[in-house]
Amino acid sequence: MQEYENLKKSLSLSLEQKKNEILQNLTKQYDEISSKRKAQLEELGRKVLKELS
């Protein structure tokens, strides 16, 4: 029974670590995409202002 509990605890920790890794990767990807999109929108804004002036 103790082996079962140890295995369960080990798997639970592994799953928690994997979940945290996935969340970190998703957050990093989201930040990169957001940053690129912001830069694109700023560039578009500059082009529009230049056209209007």
PAZAPA-4460 file (N, C-alpha, C; in steps of 0.05 Angstrom, whole numbers, plus 32768, in hexadecimal, padded with zeros to 4 digits):
% residues 53
    n_x    n_y    n_z   ca_x   ca_y   ca_z    c_x    c_y    c_z   seq   type   mol
   8010   7FE8   8000   8000   8000   8000   8011   8019   8000     1      M     A
   8027   8018   800E   8039   802F   8010   8045   8035   7FF4     2      Q     A
   804C   8020   7FE5   8056   8024   7FCA   8042   8032   7FB8     3      E     A
   8029   802B   7FBB   8014   8037   7FAC   8012   8055   7FB3     4      Y     A
   8013   805C   7FCC   8012   8078   7FD4   802A   8088   7FCA     5      E     A
   8041   807B   7FCB   805A   8088   7FC1   8058   808D   7FA3     6      N     A
   804E   807A   7F95   804B   807C   7F78   8037   8092   7F72     7      L     A
   8021   8092   7F80   800C   80A7   7F7C   8018   80C3   7F81     8      K     A
   8027   80C6   7F96   8033   80DF   7F9D   8047   80E8   7F88     9      K     A
   8057   80D5   7F7E   806B   80DA   7F6A   805D   80E3   7F50    10      S     A
   8049   80D5   7F48   803A   80DC   7F2F   802D   80F7   7F32    11      L     A
   8022   80FD   7F49   8015   8116   7F4E   802A   812D   7F4B    12      S     A
   8041   8129   7F56   8056   813E   7F54   805F   8141   7F37    13      L     A
   8062   812B   7F29   806A   812C   7F0D   8055   813B   7EFC    14      S     A
   803C   8135   7F01   8027   8143   7EF3   8027   8161   7EF9    15      L     A
   802B   8168   7F12   802C   8184   7F1A   8043   8192   7F0C    16      E     A
   805A   8185   7F0B   8072   8191   7EFE   806C   8195   7EE0    17      Q     A
   8060   8181   7ED4   805A   8182   7EB7   8046   8199   7EB2    18      K     A
   8032   819B   7EC3   801E   81B0   7EC0   802B   81CB   7EC2    19      K     A
   803D   81CE   7ED5   804B   81E8   7ED8   805D   81EE   7EC0    20      N     A
   806A   81DA   7EB5   807A   81DE   7E9D   8069   81E7   7E85    21      E     A
   8052   81DA   7E82   8040   81E1   7E6C   8036   81FE   7E6F    22      I     A
   802E   8205   7E88   8024   8220   7E8D   803A   8235   7E88    23      L     A
   8053   822F   7E8F   8069   8241   7E8A   806D   8245   7E6C    24      Q     A
   806C   822E   7E5D   8070   8230   7E40   805A   823F   7E33    25      N     A
   8041   823A   7E3B   802B   8249   7E30   802C   8267   7E36    26      L     A
   8034   826D   7E4E   8037   8289   7E56   804C   8297   7E45    27      T     A
   8063   8289   7E41   8079   8294   7E31   8070   8298   7E14    28      K     A
   8062   8284   7E09   8058   8287   7DED   8044   829E   7DEB    29      Q     A
   8032   82A0   7DFE   801E   82B6   7DFE   802C   82D1   7DFF    30      Y     A
   8040   82D3   7E11   804E   82ED   7E13   805D   82F4   7DF9    31      D     A
   8069   82E0   7DED   8077   82E5   7DD3   8063   82EE   7DBE    32      E     A
   804D   82E0   7DBC   8039   82E7   7DA7   802E   8303   7DAD    33      I     A
   8028   8308   7DC6   801D   8323   7DCE   8030   8339   7DC7    34      S     A
   804A   8334   7DCC   805E   8348   7DC7   8061   834D   7DA9    35      S     A
   8061   8338   7D99   8062   833B   7D7C   804A   834A   7D71    36      K     A
   8033   8343   7D7B   801A   834F   7D72   8019   836D   7D7A    37      R     A
   8023   8373   7D92   8024   838F   7D9A   8036   839F   7D88    38      K     A
   804D   8394   7D81   8060   83A1   7D6F   8054   83A6   7D54    39      A     A
   8045   8391   7D4A   8038   8394   7D30   8023   83AA   7D30    40      Q     A
   8013   83AB   7D46   7FFF   83BF   7D48   800B   83DB   7D4A    41      L     A
   8021   83DE   7D59   802E   83F8   7D5B   8039   8401   7D40    42      E     A
   8044   83EE   7D31   804F   83F5   7D16   8038   83FD   7D04    43      E     A
   8022   83EE   7D05   800B   83F5   7CF5   8000   8411   7CFC    44      L     A
   7FFF   8417   7D16   7FF7   8431   7D1F   8009   8447   7D14    45      G     A
   8023   8443   7D15   8035   8457   7D0A   8031   845B   7CEC    46      R     A
   802C   8445   7CDD   8027   8447   7CC0   800D   8457   7CBB    47      K     A
   7FF9   8451   7CCA   7FDF   845F   7CC7   7FE3   847D   7CCD    48      V     A
   7FF0   8484   7CE3   7FF5   84A0   7CE9   8005   84AE   7CD4    49      L     A
   8018   84A0   7CC9   8029   84AB   7CB4   8018   84B1   7C9B    50      K     A
   8006   849E   7C94   7FF4   84A2   7C7D   7FE1   84B9   7C81    51      E     A
   7FD8   84BC   7C9A   7FC4   84D1   7CA0   7FD1   84ED   7CA1    52      L     A
   7FEB   84EF   7CA5   7FF7   8509   7CA8   8003   8513   7C8D    53      S     A
***
